[in-house]
Amino acid sequence: MTTIATLGPRGSDACQAALWYEEDAQLLLFNHIDDIVDSIADDQSDLALIPVYNTREGEIKEYFRVLTELRDCYWVDNIVLPIHLSLGGTTQDQPFGRVDTIYGRSSVLRQCTTYISRHMPDAILISVHDIDAAIAQVKGDDGSSIIIETEAIIRDNGLLMLDRELVPHNRTRFAVIGKKPHPLTGYDATSVVTRPLPDRVGLLVDTLNEFSKRGINIIDLRSENDIETQKLQIYLEIEGHRDSPLISEALQDIENKIIQEPHCLNILGSFPRVDMRSKKIKTFGFIGSGAMSRWFADQLHSEGYQTVITGRSSELRPEQMIGKVEVVIVCVPISATVQTVARYGPLLEDGQALIILAGESEQPLEGAIESTSEGVEVMLVHNLWGPQVMTMKDKNVSVVKTRRSGSLCSEFVSFLYKYGADIYQDSAEKHDLMMGVSQKLPTTMSVALAKTLTDHRIDFTDIDSHSTLTSLYGTLAMSRVHNQNARTYAEIMATGGEGRKIVESFIANLKLVSDMANERRIDELAALIEQTRRLIPDRFISTKMKQAQAVDAVLSDIGFKGE
């Protein structure tokens, strides 16, 4: 039988949390936090359970500081318990005006500040550890004192229930302390606190940047001065397990490169992540088993969602999966998206959501609206990155909402935002037009350039020797396209919608400029350049020139001739 040490008396919220964590546990109940920690350090108990955060009072500092000093113990799990506080007294119709003293634990009194100030603003508040002694005092005060505690404690001690549920939306997070580290689960968090550090400019920012640049989310952050030394101490709770490569690398760099003090980090523990927020979505189901589906499934799984991937060769068929999930994500080649939506859209029921991951929006969204019932949410998301990236941080994503995009769609957008994606809200028409500019046209130009070079039997080894930094950009784009999946780029070039206008207009203008150049109409060409220059904002040109110069510097440093 597992023995759990926690705060008493029997029936307290900590006691309830311990039994919620392990129903058959033997409880060791104490009045003081130090006694709880000593009990596990001395092997009197297998686990300890300590309150660390409350939705009403925030961090419970008197208990949290004990956690930062753990030795040979680890923070291994969490329990989030709804806290139901009641008012106990000796007279059923006891008027609040007669109450001059309110007893309760310090944390309980803080949680009930609003209730007390509204009903008994002049009462004296007495914080107690010994609940039994406080109850005895209430019983002997002839109606002039009351106690705030759990309903179980009030009833078990023979007091009358004067009021219930004093604090709505009240929940407490309890840390579970054990002797062995918790293994990686895939949905973890890690708690870290620094030793007291000499302060320096940028220390906190530089520390946070080690997580930010790796796409690691910070759940909790606080810094304060150590009571004894007045040196800076930083506490962090980050998403991920201490044994995962990204977390381990970040912590090593913080210790060795940022703080530069050996053993300056105290890793309190890694544990299954606790989410104080409520989520409407439990499971995402994917139609399409390609690399992009697997990439998103892994990212969603790390956020605590269940994921199911189906495809042409999966044992579970899409039509079987649809009824088991809240959100269906279609992630198939662009040319197959409309057909896939039309086939499976009618199987979704009201209350579900259909999210389309695709590079074309107008036709897929029209098909989704037509093939699904009015109660099905519909949205398109176009992620402008491939499955080879480690994180979506600072990557662009276009989100095309419809009149039927609701709370489930918003939760998915919040997921993208949380992990650092740069989100742009588009209409279907604008999305397709801009994809014509940023994807369809550059890809078409790259393929056409490669065909032109091969048609003229140009030796590719001669290109670098005759290039400028500017002319090299087109060659780089051509190489990038031809270094990746040919089908992907063929799908991009074949997209429909508003994007077609861009390529068609470019071809017409290319013919115009080519004719003017062949006819040596130099003045007209110069005038054309001046005309288009006036239409381009100065700020845009200035920004892009700085980017181009940065690229030029890199190309020059590494030898832009391919050396």
C-alpha positions as CSV (number, residue, x, y, z in Angstrom):
1,M,0.0,0.0,0.0
2,T,1.3,3.4,-0.9
3,T,1.8,5.9,1.9
4,I,1.2,9.6,1.0
5,A,2.1,12.4,3.3
6,T,0.1,15.6,3.1
7,L,-1.7,18.4,5.0
8,G,-4.4,17.5,7.5
9,P,-6.8,17.2,9.1
10,R,-8.7,14.3,7.6
11,G,-11.3,15.6,5.1
12,S,-9.1,18.6,4.1
13,D,-8.7,19.4,0.4
14,A,-5.2,18.0,0.4
15,C,-6.5,14.8,2.0
16,Q,-9.1,14.6,-0.7
17,A,-6.5,15.2,-3.4
18,A,-4.3,12.4,-2.1
19,L,-7.1,9.9,-2.1
20,W,-8.1,11.1,-5.6
21,Y,-4.5,10.4,-6.7
22,E,-4.5,6.9,-5.1
23,E,-7.8,5.7,-3.7
24,D,-6.4,3.0,-1.4
25,A,-3.4,5.1,-0.1
26,Q,-2.5,5.2,3.5
27,L,-2.3,8.9,4.6
28,L,0.1,10.5,6.9
29,L,-1.4,13.9,7.9
30,F,0.7,16.9,9.1
31,N,0.0,20.5,10.0
32,H,3.4,21.8,8.7
33,I,4.9,21.6,5.3
34,D,8.4,20.8,6.6
35,D,7.1,17.7,8.3
36,I,5.7,16.5,5.1
37,V,9.0,16.9,3.2
38,D,10.9,15.3,6.1
39,S,8.6,12.3,6.0
40,I,9.5,11.4,2.5
41,A,13.2,12.2,2.9
42,D,13.3,9.9,5.9
43,D,11.4,7.1,4.1
44,Q,8.3,7.3,6.3
45,S,6.2,7.9,3.2
46,D,6.3,6.9,-0.4
47,L,4.9,10.1,-1.8
48,A,4.2,13.7,-0.6
49,L,1.5,15.9,-1.8
50,I,1.9,19.7,-1.5
51,P,-0.4,22.6,-2.8
52,V,1.5,24.9,-5.1
53,Y,-1.1,26.9,-7.0
54,N,-4.6,28.1,-6.6
55,T,-6.8,29.7,-9.3
56,R,-7.8,32.4,-6.8
57,E,-4.6,33.2,-4.9
58,G,-2.0,32.2,-7.5
59,E,1.2,30.7,-6.4
60,I,1.1,29.4,-2.8
61,K,4.5,30.8,-1.8
62,E,4.8,29.3,1.7
63,Y,4.6,25.8,0.2
64,F,6.3,26.5,-3.1
65,R,9.6,27.7,-1.6
66,V,9.9,24.2,0.0
67,L,9.8,22.6,-3.4
68,T,12.8,24.7,-4.6
69,E,14.9,23.2,-1.9
70,L,14.2,19.5,-2.7
71,R,17.1,17.1,-2.3
72,D,17.0,13.5,-3.4
73,C,13.3,13.9,-4.3
74,Y,11.5,14.8,-7.5
75,W,8.4,16.5,-8.6
76,V,6.7,13.6,-10.4
77,D,3.0,14.4,-10.9
78,N,0.2,16.8,-10.3
79,I,-3.4,16.7,-9.1
80,V,-5.9,19.6,-9.9
81,L,-8.7,19.5,-7.4
82,P,-11.9,21.6,-7.4
83,I,-12.0,23.3,-4.0
84,H,-15.5,23.5,-2.4
85,L,-15.3,25.7,0.7
86,S,-18.2,26.1,3.1
87,L,-19.1,28.1,6.2
88,G,-19.5,26.3,9.5
89,G,-21.0,27.5,12.7
90,T,-23.1,26.6,15.7
91,T,-26.4,28.3,15.0
92,Q,-28.4,27.6,11.8
93,D,-29.8,31.2,11.4
94,Q,-26.6,32.8,12.7
95,P,-26.6,36.4,11.3
96,F,-23.3,37.6,9.7
97,G,-23.6,40.8,11.7
98,R,-22.9,38.9,15.0
99,V,-19.7,37.2,13.6
100,D,-16.6,38.9,15.0
101,T,-14.1,36.1,14.3
102,I,-13.4,33.9,11.2
103,Y,-11.1,30.9,11.5
104,G,-9.4,29.2,8.6
105,R,-6.1,28.1,7.1
106,S,-4.2,31.0,5.6
107,S,-4.7,29.8,2.0
108,V,-8.4,29.3,2.6
109,L,-8.8,32.8,4.0
110,R,-7.0,34.3,1.0
111,Q,-9.2,32.4,-1.4
112,C,-12.3,33.7,0.3
113,T,-11.3,37.4,0.4
114,T,-14.1,38.6,-1.9
115,Y,-16.8,36.6,0.0
116,I,-15.6,37.8,3.4
117,S,-15.3,41.5,2.4
118,R,-18.9,41.4,1.0
119,H,-20.6,39.6,4.0
120,M,-18.4,40.1,7.1
121,P,-15.9,43.0,6.3
122,D,-15.4,43.8,10.0
123,A,-14.6,40.3,11.3
124,I,-11.2,39.4,12.6
125,L,-9.4,36.8,10.5
126,I,-7.4,34.2,12.4
127,S,-5.1,31.9,10.4
128,V,-4.7,28.5,12.0
129,H,-2.8,25.2,11.4
130,D,-4.7,23.2,14.0
131,I,-8.2,22.8,12.6
132,D,-9.4,20.7,15.5
133,A,-8.5,23.4,18.0
134,A,-10.1,26.1,15.8
135,I,-13.4,24.0,15.6
136,A,-13.3,23.6,19.4
137,Q,-13.0,27.4,19.7
138,V,-16.0,28.0,17.4
139,K,-18.1,25.6,19.4
140,G,-17.3,27.5,22.6
141,D,-17.9,31.0,21.2
142,D,-21.7,31.0,21.3
143,G,-22.2,32.1,17.7
144,S,-19.7,34.9,17.6
145,S,-17.2,32.9,15.5
146,I,-17.3,30.7,12.4
147,I,-14.8,28.6,10.4
148,I,-14.3,28.2,6.7
149,E,-13.4,24.7,5.6
150,T,-14.4,21.8,3.4
151,E,-17.9,20.5,3.7
152,A,-16.6,17.1,5.0
153,I,-14.7,18.7,7.9
154,I,-17.6,20.8,8.9
155,R,-20.1,18.0,8.9
156,D,-17.7,15.4,10.5
157,N,-17.1,17.8,13.4
158,G,-20.7,18.4,14.2
159,L,-21.0,22.0,12.9
160,L,-23.9,23.4,11.0
161,M,-23.6,24.3,7.3
162,L,-24.2,28.1,7.1
163,D,-23.3,28.6,3.5
164,R,-21.7,26.5,0.7
165,E,-19.6,27.1,-2.4
166,L,-18.2,30.4,-1.1
167,V,-15.7,30.7,-4.0
168,P,-16.8,29.7,-7.6
169,H,-14.2,28.4,-10.1
170,N,-11.8,27.6,-7.3
171,R,-9.2,24.9,-8.1
172,T,-5.9,24.0,-6.5
173,R,-2.9,22.3,-8.1
174,F,-1.0,19.9,-5.9
175,A,2.5,18.7,-6.6
176,V,3.2,15.0,-6.1
177,I,6.7,14.4,-4.7
178,G,8.5,11.1,-5.1
179,K,11.9,9.4,-4.8
180,K,12.3,8.4,-8.4
181,P,12.1,10.6,-11.5
182,H,9.0,10.2,-13.7
183,P,9.7,8.7,-17.2
184,L,8.9,10.5,-20.4
185,T,5.2,10.3,-21.5
186,G,5.1,12.5,-24.6
187,Y,3.0,15.2,-22.8
188,D,5.3,16.4,-20.1
189,A,6.5,19.5,-18.3
190,T,9.7,20.3,-16.5
191,S,10.2,22.5,-13.4
192,V,13.5,24.3,-13.0
193,V,14.8,26.8,-10.5
194,T,18.1,28.5,-10.5
195,R,20.4,28.9,-7.6
196,P,20.6,32.5,-6.3
197,L,22.5,34.3,-9.1
198,P,24.4,37.6,-9.4
199,D,22.2,39.9,-11.4
200,R,23.4,41.1,-14.8
201,V,21.8,43.0,-17.7
202,G,20.0,40.6,-20.0
203,L,20.3,37.5,-17.9
204,L,16.6,36.7,-17.9
205,V,16.1,37.6,-21.6
206,D,19.1,35.5,-22.6
207,T,17.8,32.5,-20.6
208,L,14.3,32.7,-22.1
209,N,15.8,33.0,-25.6
210,E,17.3,29.5,-25.3
211,F,13.8,28.1,-25.0
212,S,12.2,30.5,-27.5
213,K,14.7,29.8,-30.4
214,R,14.0,26.0,-30.0
215,G,10.3,26.5,-30.0
216,I,9.9,25.4,-26.4
217,N,6.9,26.9,-24.6
218,I,7.2,28.4,-21.2
219,I,4.2,27.6,-19.0
220,D,5.2,29.5,-15.9
221,L,7.9,32.1,-15.1
222,R,8.7,34.1,-12.1
223,S,11.8,35.7,-10.7
224,E,12.5,37.1,-7.2
225,N,15.4,37.8,-4.9
226,D,16.5,35.1,-2.6
227,I,15.5,36.1,1.0
228,E,18.9,35.5,2.5
229,T,21.3,36.7,-0.2
230,Q,19.0,39.0,-2.2
231,K,20.4,37.5,-5.3
232,L,18.2,36.8,-8.3
233,Q,16.4,33.4,-8.5
234,I,14.5,32.4,-11.6
235,Y,11.7,29.7,-11.6
236,L,10.6,28.2,-14.9
237,E,8.1,25.5,-15.9
238,I,8.6,24.5,-19.5
239,E,6.8,22.1,-21.8
240,G,8.7,18.9,-22.4
241,H,10.7,16.3,-20.5
242,R,14.2,16.9,-19.1
243,D,15.4,13.8,-21.0
244,S,14.2,15.1,-24.4
245,P,17.0,16.3,-26.7
246,L,15.7,19.9,-27.1
247,I,15.1,20.4,-23.3
248,S,18.4,18.9,-22.4
249,E,20.3,21.0,-24.9
250,A,18.6,24.2,-23.8
251,L,19.4,23.5,-20.1
252,Q,23.0,22.8,-20.8
253,D,23.4,25.9,-22.8
254,I,21.8,28.0,-20.1
255,E,24.1,26.6,-17.5
256,N,27.3,26.7,-19.5
257,K,26.9,29.6,-21.9
258,I,24.3,32.0,-20.3
259,I,24.7,31.8,-16.6
260,Q,28.2,30.2,-16.8
261,E,28.1,28.7,-13.3
262,P,28.4,25.0,-12.8
263,H,25.4,23.3,-11.1
264,C,23.4,26.6,-11.1
265,L,20.2,24.8,-12.2
266,N,18.1,22.7,-9.9
267,I,15.7,20.6,-12.0
268,L,12.9,19.9,-9.6
269,G,11.4,17.2,-11.8
270,S,9.6,16.3,-15.0
271,F,6.0,15.2,-14.9
272,P,2.8,14.6,-17.0
273,R,1.7,18.1,-18.0
274,V,-1.2,19.6,-16.1
275,D,-3.5,22.0,-17.9
276,M,-5.6,24.4,-15.8
277,R,-7.5,25.3,-18.9
278,S,-10.4,23.4,-20.4
279,K,-10.2,21.9,-23.9
280,K,-13.1,21.0,-26.1
281,I,-11.1,18.8,-28.4
282,K,-9.8,15.4,-27.2
283,T,-9.0,13.7,-30.5
284,F,-8.0,14.8,-34.0
285,G,-8.4,12.4,-36.9
286,F,-6.3,12.7,-40.1
287,I,-7.4,11.6,-43.6
288,G,-4.1,11.3,-45.3
289,S,-1.0,9.4,-43.9
290,G,1.8,11.4,-45.5
291,A,4.7,13.1,-43.8
292,M,2.8,16.3,-43.1
293,S,-0.1,14.5,-41.4
294,R,2.4,12.6,-39.2
295,W,4.2,15.9,-38.4
296,F,1.0,17.6,-37.2
297,A,-0.1,14.5,-35.4
298,D,3.2,14.5,-33.4
299,Q,2.9,18.2,-32.6
300,L,-0.8,17.7,-31.4
301,H,0.2,14.7,-29.4
302,S,2.8,16.7,-27.6
303,E,0.0,19.2,-26.7
304,G,-2.0,16.4,-25.0
305,Y,-4.4,15.6,-27.8
306,Q,-5.1,12.1,-29.1
307,T,-4.5,11.6,-32.8
308,V,-5.6,9.0,-35.3
309,I,-4.1,8.8,-38.8
310,T,-5.9,7.0,-41.7
311,G,-5.1,6.6,-45.3
312,R,-5.2,4.3,-48.3
313,S,-3.3,1.5,-46.5
314,S,-4.3,2.1,-42.9
315,E,-6.1,-0.7,-41.0
316,L,-8.7,1.8,-39.7
317,R,-10.6,3.3,-42.5
318,P,-11.4,7.1,-42.6
319,E,-15.2,6.4,-42.5
320,Q,-14.6,4.4,-39.3
321,M,-12.4,7.1,-37.8
322,I,-14.7,10.0,-38.4
323,G,-17.3,9.0,-35.7
324,K,-14.5,8.7,-33.1
325,V,-13.1,12.2,-33.2
326,E,-14.1,15.8,-32.6
327,V,-12.0,17.2,-35.5
328,V,-11.3,15.7,-38.9
329,I,-8.2,17.0,-40.7
330,V,-7.9,16.4,-44.5
331,C,-4.2,16.4,-45.5
332,V,-3.8,14.9,-48.9
333,P,-2.2,16.1,-52.2
334,I,-3.7,19.4,-53.5
335,S,-5.2,17.7,-56.6
336,A,-7.0,15.1,-54.4
337,T,-8.3,17.5,-51.8
338,V,-11.7,18.4,-53.4
339,Q,-12.5,14.8,-54.1
340,T,-11.6,13.7,-50.6
341,V,-13.7,16.4,-49.0
342,A,-16.7,15.5,-51.2
343,R,-16.3,11.8,-50.3
344,Y,-16.0,12.1,-46.5
345,G,-17.6,15.5,-45.7
346,P,-21.2,14.0,-45.6
347,L,-20.1,11.6,-42.9
348,L,-19.4,14.3,-40.3
349,E,-22.1,15.2,-37.9
350,D,-23.2,18.4,-36.2
351,G,-20.8,19.4,-33.4
352,Q,-17.7,18.2,-35.3
353,A,-15.2,20.2,-37.3
354,L,-13.6,19.7,-40.7
355,I,-10.2,21.4,-41.1
356,I,-8.5,21.3,-44.5
357,L,-4.7,21.5,-44.7
358,A,-4.1,22.5,-48.3
359,G,-2.4,25.1,-50.5
360,E,-5.6,26.0,-52.4
361,S,-8.7,27.3,-50.7
362,E,-11.5,28.4,-52.9
363,Q,-12.6,25.1,-54.4
364,P,-11.9,22.9,-51.3
365,L,-13.9,25.3,-49.0
366,E,-16.8,25.5,-51.5
367,G,-16.9,21.7,-51.5
368,A,-16.6,21.4,-47.7
369,I,-19.6,23.8,-47.2
370,E,-21.7,21.9,-49.7
371,S,-20.9,18.4,-48.5
372,T,-21.3,19.0,-44.7
373,S,-24.3,19.8,-42.7
374,E,-24.8,23.3,-41.2
375,G,-23.7,22.3,-37.7
376,V,-20.2,21.2,-38.9
377,E,-17.4,23.7,-38.5
378,V,-15.3,24.3,-41.6
379,M,-11.9,26.0,-41.9
380,L,-8.8,25.8,-44.2
381,V,-5.2,26.1,-42.9
382,H,-2.2,26.4,-45.2
383,N,1.1,25.9,-43.4
384,L,4.0,27.4,-45.3
385,W,6.5,24.9,-44.1
386,G,7.3,21.2,-44.7
387,P,7.6,18.2,-42.4
388,Q,11.4,18.5,-42.2
389,V,11.2,21.5,-39.8
390,M,11.5,20.9,-36.0
391,T,9.2,23.7,-34.9
392,M,6.6,26.0,-36.4
393,K,8.0,29.0,-34.5
394,D,8.2,32.1,-36.8
395,K,6.8,30.1,-39.7
396,N,4.0,31.6,-41.8
397,V,0.5,30.0,-41.8
398,S,-2.6,31.2,-43.7
399,V,-5.9,30.6,-42.0
400,V,-9.1,30.9,-44.0
401,K,-12.1,30.9,-41.8
402,T,-15.7,30.5,-43.0
403,R,-19.1,31.5,-41.5
404,R,-19.0,28.1,-39.9
405,S,-15.7,28.3,-38.2
406,G,-16.5,28.0,-34.5
407,S,-14.8,27.1,-31.1
408,L,-13.2,23.9,-32.3
409,C,-11.5,25.7,-35.2
410,S,-10.4,28.5,-32.8
411,E,-8.8,25.9,-30.5
412,F,-6.7,24.7,-33.4
413,V,-5.7,28.2,-34.3
414,S,-4.8,28.8,-30.6
415,F,-2.6,25.7,-30.9
416,L,-0.8,27.2,-33.9
417,Y,-0.4,30.5,-32.1
418,K,1.0,28.9,-28.9
419,Y,3.8,27.2,-30.8
420,G,4.9,30.4,-32.4
421,A,3.4,30.3,-35.9
422,D,2.9,33.7,-37.6
423,I,-0.9,33.6,-38.4
424,Y,-2.4,35.5,-41.2
425,Q,-6.2,35.6,-41.6
426,D,-7.2,35.5,-45.3
427,S,-10.3,35.3,-47.4
428,A,-10.3,32.3,-49.8
429,E,-9.8,34.6,-52.8
430,K,-6.9,36.5,-51.2
431,H,-5.2,33.3,-50.1
432,D,-5.2,31.8,-53.6
433,L,-4.1,35.1,-55.1
434,M,-1.1,35.4,-52.7
435,M,-0.2,31.8,-53.2
436,G,0.0,32.7,-56.9
437,V,2.6,35.3,-56.0
438,S,4.6,33.4,-53.3
439,Q,4.4,29.8,-54.5
440,K,2.8,29.2,-57.9
441,L,4.8,31.9,-59.8
442,P,8.3,31.2,-58.3
443,T,7.9,27.5,-58.8
444,T,6.8,28.0,-62.4
445,M,9.8,30.3,-63.0
446,S,12.2,27.8,-61.5
447,V,11.0,24.9,-63.6
448,A,11.0,27.1,-66.7
449,L,14.6,28.3,-65.9
450,A,15.9,24.7,-65.6
451,K,14.2,23.8,-68.8
452,T,15.8,26.8,-70.6
453,L,19.3,25.9,-69.3
454,T,19.0,22.3,-70.4
455,D,17.5,23.3,-73.8
456,H,20.6,25.4,-74.5
457,R,22.9,22.7,-73.1
458,I,24.5,25.2,-70.7
459,D,27.2,23.6,-68.5
460,F,25.9,24.1,-65.0
461,T,29.5,24.5,-63.7
462,D,29.8,27.7,-65.7
463,I,26.8,29.4,-64.0
464,D,28.7,30.4,-60.9
465,S,31.6,31.9,-62.8
466,H,29.2,34.2,-64.7
467,S,26.8,35.1,-61.8
468,T,26.3,38.2,-59.8
469,L,24.9,37.9,-56.3
470,T,21.6,39.2,-57.6
471,S,21.4,36.7,-60.6
472,L,22.3,33.9,-58.2
473,Y,18.9,34.2,-56.4
474,G,17.0,32.6,-59.3
475,T,19.5,29.7,-59.5
476,L,19.2,29.1,-55.8
477,A,15.4,28.9,-56.1
478,M,15.7,26.5,-59.0
479,S,18.0,24.3,-57.0
480,R,15.7,24.3,-54.1
481,V,12.7,23.2,-56.2
482,H,14.7,20.4,-57.9
483,N,16.1,19.2,-54.6
484,Q,12.7,18.2,-53.3
485,N,9.6,16.1,-54.2
486,A,8.7,16.8,-57.8
487,R,5.1,15.9,-57.3
488,T,4.7,18.5,-54.5
489,Y,5.8,21.3,-56.8
490,A,3.8,20.0,-59.7
491,E,0.7,20.2,-57.4
492,I,1.6,23.8,-56.5
493,M,1.9,24.8,-60.2
494,A,-1.4,23.2,-61.0
495,T,-3.5,24.9,-58.3
496,G,-6.5,26.8,-59.5
497,G,-8.4,29.8,-58.2
498,E,-7.2,33.4,-58.2
499,G,-3.5,32.3,-58.3
500,R,-3.8,31.5,-62.0
501,K,-4.1,35.2,-62.7
502,I,-0.7,35.9,-61.4
503,V,1.1,33.4,-63.7
504,E,-0.9,34.4,-66.7
505,S,-0.3,38.1,-66.1
506,F,3.4,37.4,-65.6
507,I,3.7,35.6,-68.9
508,A,2.0,38.5,-70.7
509,N,4.2,41.0,-69.0
510,L,7.3,38.9,-69.7
511,K,6.5,38.9,-73.4
512,L,6.0,42.7,-73.3
513,V,9.3,43.4,-71.6
514,S,11.1,40.9,-73.8
515,D,9.7,42.5,-77.0
516,M,10.8,46.0,-75.7
517,A,14.3,44.7,-75.0
518,N,14.7,42.9,-78.3
519,E,13.6,46.1,-80.1
520,R,16.1,48.1,-78.0
521,R,13.4,50.5,-76.7
522,I,15.6,51.4,-73.8
523,D,13.9,54.7,-72.8
524,E,10.6,52.9,-72.6
525,L,12.1,50.1,-70.5
526,A,13.6,52.7,-68.1
527,A,10.2,54.5,-67.9
528,L,8.5,51.2,-67.1
529,I,11.0,50.6,-64.3
530,E,10.4,54.1,-62.9
531,Q,6.7,53.7,-63.2
532,T,6.6,50.4,-61.2
533,R,9.1,51.8,-58.7
534,R,6.7,54.6,-57.8
535,L,4.0,52.1,-57.1
536,I,6.2,50.1,-54.7
537,P,6.2,51.6,-51.1
538,D,9.6,52.9,-50.0
539,R,9.4,51.0,-46.7
540,F,8.9,47.7,-48.6
541,I,11.9,48.4,-50.8
542,S,14.1,49.5,-47.8
543,T,13.2,46.4,-45.8
544,K,13.8,44.0,-48.7
545,M,17.1,45.6,-49.6
546,K,18.3,45.0,-46.0
547,Q,17.3,41.4,-46.3
548,A,19.0,41.1,-49.7
549,Q,22.2,42.6,-48.3
550,A,22.1,40.2,-45.4
551,V,21.8,37.3,-47.9
552,D,24.6,38.8,-50.0
553,A,26.8,38.9,-46.9
554,V,26.2,35.2,-46.2
555,L,26.7,34.2,-49.8
556,S,30.0,36.1,-49.9
557,D,31.2,34.6,-46.7
558,I,30.6,31.0,-47.8
559,G,31.8,31.7,-51.3
560,F,28.9,32.3,-53.6
561,K,30.7,30.6,-56.5
562,G,30.2,27.3,-54.8
563,E,33.8,26.9,-53.6
